[in-house]
Amino acid sequence: MKSFFRTTLFFALIASALLGFDTPYSNSSYKCMIQMINYSGEGAYIAISLINPAGDYEKTLYVHGDDEEWYHDITEWWKFHGKRRPEIDAITGATLSGGKRNINVLRIEDDKIDAGYSIRFETAVEDQEYHKTDVEFQLTSESVNNKVEGKGFIRYVRMIPQ
């Protein structure tokens, strides 16, 4: 009888230890196509950010433009990330010029979908305008399968689950 209680206690401790560990959040990949309007001039720097339900920056998903010297032109994103200088080398690519398009992959935690989060695309072009919300939309099950029109240098963004 003593061994039964010891065995039961042993397995109860193991089970509680295993349940006590946090499980990592599940991520999904989304293909994100950005189609730029036709404009002349330098390539656009684009910051793609996850915005929390309170409207604050949560994290950077991708940055088009790999020359850190010009990141300050993406004004609002720079206020959030600039001073902390996070390691973003793994999520950067070239700027996008007028009329061009690009497809990249965004990794988004599944618990952010249908939970009040948004994706914001900020654009800035040297000697031209800055658009804080060139494209911004709520992250919903439907929006990650749709096309969203831009208001500045971006003609539209199309998201497709991978």
N, C-alpha and C positions, 0 to 999 in steps of 0.2 A: 504494500500500500504506500509505503514511503517513496519507493521509486516511481510510482505513478504520479504522485504529487510533485516530485522533483522534475520529472519529464514534462508534466503539464506546465509547471512554473518556467522551465527552461524555454519551452516553445512560446509561452506567453511573452517572455522577455524578448525573444528574437522577433516576434511579430510586432511588438510595440516599437522596437528599435527600427525595424524596416519601415513602419508607417510614419515614423518621426522624421524621416528624411524628405526634403522637398524634392518633388519630381520636376525636371526641367520642363519648361513650357514647350508645347509643340509649335513648330514654325511651318509655315507654308510658303512656297515660292510663287511669285506672280511675275509674268512677263509684262513689262511696262514699255509701251511704245510711245515715244514723244515725237510728234510732227511739228516742226517749226513753221511759222509764217514766212513768207518771202520778205526779207529785208536785206539791206546792205550794211556792211560794217563788220566789226569783229564778231567772233563766236560768243554765244550766250553762256554765262555761268549760271548753272541751275542747281539749287539745293532742294532735295526732296526730303521732307521731314515728316515724322510721325508727330501729330499734335494730340495731346490728351484731352479728355472731355472738358477740362477747365479752360482750354484754349492755349495752353502752354506747350512749349517744345518738350517732347519726350525723348526723341533721338533722331539722328540723321540716318536716313536709309540709303542715300546715294548723293554724290556731288558730281556734276559735269563741270569740269575745269580743274586741272591738276596743278595750277600755279598758285600756291598759297598767297602770293603777293597781292592777288586781286580778290581774295575772299571777303575782305571788308566791304566790297561793293554789294554783296548780298546782305544788306544792312541788318534786318531783323534776325536772320539766322546767325550772323556774326556776333550780335549782342549776346546770343545764347552760347555759342561755341567758341567764339574768337579768343576770349581771355583764357579759357581752359585748354585750348589747343589739343583736342582729342586726336588720337591716332585714327585718321580717316583714309590712309593710303589704300587700304583694301577696298574702299567703296568709292573710288573716284575714277573718272574717265575724262576724255577730251571735251572741250566746249562744243556746242552745236551751233552751226552757222545757219543763216537764213535759208529756208526751203529744205533743209536737211531733216532726216529722221534718224532715230536711234532706238534700239531695243536693248534693254538691260533687265536684269532679274532683281526683284526686291524680295527680301525675306521679312515676313511679317508674322508676329506671334498670333496664333489662332484666337487667343482670348481677347484680342483687340478688335476683331470683326464683330459688328453688331453690338458694340459696347460704348459707343459715343466718341470713338477716336476718329481723327481725320488724317488725310494726307495733304500736305501743302507743297506746291511747286513754286519756288521763288526764282525769278530771273533777273539778271542784270547784264547789260551790254555796255562795254567801254564807250564813253562819250555819248551815251544814249540814256534810256530810262531804266528804272528799277521797278519791278512789280512784285510786291510782297505776296499777293495771292493771285499769281498768274493763273493757276489752277488750284482749287481746293475743294475737296469733297469728303463726305462722311464715309468711313470704312464700313460698308455693309455687304452682306452676301450678294446683293444685286450690283453694287457699284464696282466690285472687283471683276465684273464681267462686262463693263460698259465703256463707252467713249464719253469723255468730258471735254467740252470746249474751253479753250484758254481765253484770257482777256488781254494778253500782252504779246510777248514774243512766241508763245506757244499757240499753235493752231488748235491742237487737241492732244489729249492723252488717252490711250486705250490700255486697259488692264485685262489680263487673261490669266486665270489660274494655270499653273504649270503642272 
